[in-house]
Amino acid sequence: MADAGTLHNAFLDELRDAYDAEKQLTKALPKLAKASTSPQLRAAFESHLEETRGHVERLEQVFESLDEKVRGKHCEGIAGIIEEGKSTMEEDFDEATMDAVLIAAGQRAEHYEMAAYGTMLAWARDMGHTEAARLLEQTLEEEKSADAKLTSLAEGGINQEAADAAHPSDDEEEEEQPASRGGRGRSAGVMAKRSGRR
């Protein structure tokens, strides 16, 4: 019977997976940037592309700190997320909606990476790989920051713009409704009827 693998083997497997994931993302991020209509979103993807190239180099340093050969192992997880994002970009959405779904695609990748780097960081610390842990923590913080930037863009107007495009008549209907007696608008009148008052 073959010797059972150790946490060190699992750690190396995760590193190889992450290395391939980052390489895949260096090819996917320019496509997300190109598909973005918001200049701020495009800039966020372009900025994270530069960080991602740095993540590849940092992972190479992690391998070196462990005296291991630098190599990747095909990351099925990120490949699936990228494929999903690619099919989203082929949809015929209005501009605001496309930006909203691009943010969602970007955040799926970020959350996948945050989980991976969080695990690798914990394992590196537990096994006493101090230099590897330091490098992995830097990348984890950058992934968290990229995710927060995408959230900020989504909540800062992109999602609302897409929502407004999805339901353009809602605002128009409210503006057209005359105020009832006593200064109450349409919603107050509806509430009065529902509570049984006449």
N, C-alpha and C positions, 0 to 999 in steps of 0.2 A: 504494500500500500504506500502511495506517495505521501511525502510529508505534507501536513496541512499548512496552508498559507497563514502568515501572521498579519498583524495590523500594519506592519511595515510594507508588506506586499500589497495590501489593500490601499495604503497611502500612495504608493507608486502608481497603482492602477488609476486612482483618482487624479493624480498629477498628469498622467498621460491623456486621460479623458479631457481634463481642463485645457491642456495644451492644444489638443485638436479643436476643442470648442472655440477657443480664442482665435485660432487660425481661420475657422469657418466664419466667425463673426467679422474678421477683417475684410472678408469678401461680401458679406451681407449688409453691413452698415452703410457703405456707399449707396446701395440701392434704396435703403430706407431714406437716406438724406435726399436722394434725387427725386423720390416720390413725394416728399413733403412739400406742401404749399406755404406753410408758415416759415418765414425766415428764421425765427427763433428755434423752431423745431429742427430745421435743417442744420442750423449751427450746433444744436445739442448733439445730433447724431454725428456730425463731423468732428466735434470735440471728443466725443467718446471713441471714435475711430482711432484718434491719436493715442488715447489712453489704452485702448485695446492692443495696439501695437506694442505699447510699453508693458502690457500684461504678458505678452508672448516673451519678451526679453526677460522679464522678472521670473517667469516660470523656468526659463533656461538657467537663470542664476540659482533657482531652488534645486534643480537637478544637479548642478555643479556642486552646490553646498553638501549634497548627499553622496557625491562621487558616483553619480549615475549618468548613464548616457541619455542625452536629450532625444526623446521620441514621443510621438503621440499615438493614441489609440482612437479609432473612429468613435466620435461621440454621437450616439444615436439620438440622445435627448435633445441636444441643441439642433441637430439636423432636422428633427421633427418640428421644432419651434420655428426654424428658418423656413421650412417648407410651408408651414401654416401662414407665415408672414408673406411669403411669395404669392400664395393663392389669394390672400387679402388684397395685395397690390393689383391683382388682375381684375378685381371687382370694379364695377362702374358706380362709384360713390361720388357724391358732391365733394368739393374741396375740403370743407370743414370736417366732414365725416371721415374722409380719407386720413386726415391728420390725426383724428381721434383713434382710428383703428391702428394707425402706425405706432402711436404711443402705446396702445395695448400690446402690440406685437413686441415692441422694444422692452416693455416691462416684463413680459413673459420671459424673455431672455435674461434680463437682469435678475429676476427672482430665482431662476434656475442657477445662475452663476453665484448669487449670494448664498444659496444653500450649499453649493459645492465648496466654495471658498471657506464658508463657516465650518464645515466638516473638516476640511484639510487643515485649517488653522488649529482646531481643537486637537486633532490627532498629532500634528507637529509638536504642539506644546506638551502633550501627554508623553510623547516619546523623547522629549528633550532636544528636538531639532530647532534650536533657538534662532538660527539665521533663516531657516526656511519659514518659521513662524513669523518672523519680522517682515519678510517679503510678502507672504500671503496676506498678512493683516493690512498692508498698504493697499493691495489690490482689492480686498474686501471693502475697505473704506471708499475706494473709488467707485466700486459697483453700487454701493449704497447711495453715494452722492449722485451718480447718474440716474438712478431710480427716482431719487427725490426731485431732481431737475425735471424729469418727465412728468411726475405728479404735479409739480408746480405749473408746468405749461398746460396740462390738462385742466387743472382747476382754475388756472388764470385766464380762461376764456375759450380755449379750443373746444372743450366738451359742451359748453353752453352755446357756442356758435353752431355746433353740429345739432344740438337739441332744438335750437330755434329754427334751423333749416328743416328739421323733421316735422315740426308743428308750427308752421308760419302763421296759421290763421288764429291761434289762441290769443295772441296779443291784439290782433285786429278786432276780434269779437269783443274783447273787454273795452276797447276804445269806443266802439260803436254803441254800447249799451248806455242809455241815458241814466243819470242818477235818479233814484226814486225820492219821494218826499222825505224830508228829514236828513238829506245828504247821504243816504245809503246808496251804495252802488249795487250792482247785480248780485254779488255774493251775499250781501247782507239780506237782500230780499229772498234769496233762495233759503238762507238759514231760517228766516222768519216762517216761511211756509213749512219747512221741515219740522219746526218745533210746534206747529199747530196754531200759531198766531195768525190773525187775519188783519 
